[in-house]
Amino acid sequence: MNHETMSKEYITPTAEYLSSLYGITMFEASSIAWRGVMSTEAYKTAKEFAIKEDGVVTLYTKSEIQDKGIHYLLESTGKKNALKN
């Protein structure tokens, strides 16, 4: 499977799994999932992302997705303090 297919068919299932496994929101989980496929056309051409949580669909900008994904990346690498600068 390639990243293009993953970006079109597996972001939501991956986010659902991450959300249930780690107890994080679908927004947070989706941001993490999208970080893995940022080089895809689906990500590059998207202007906003529809994320469903508790039956409610919310639209997030690419900037919001990137910011949350970066937050988790820095936190996971022990560089959380970099967020304050």
CORURHU-V181292 format. One record per backbone hydrogen bond with DSSP energy under -1.0 kcal/mol. NH is the residue of the N-H (numbers start at 1). CO is the residue of the C=O. If there is no record, write none. Layout:
BEGIN
nh={NH,NH}
co={CO,CO}
END
This chain:
BEGIN
nh={6,7,8,9,10,14,15,16,17,18,19,20,21,22,23,29,30,31,32,33,34,35,37,40,44,45,49,51,53,56,58,60,62,65,66,67,68,69,70,71,72,73,74,75,76,77,78,79,82,83,84}
co={2,3,4,5,6,10,11,12,13,14,15,16,17,18,19,25,26,27,28,29,30,31,34,37,40,41,60,58,56,53,51,49,47,61,62,63,64,65,66,67,68,69,70,71,72,73,75,74,79,80,81}
END
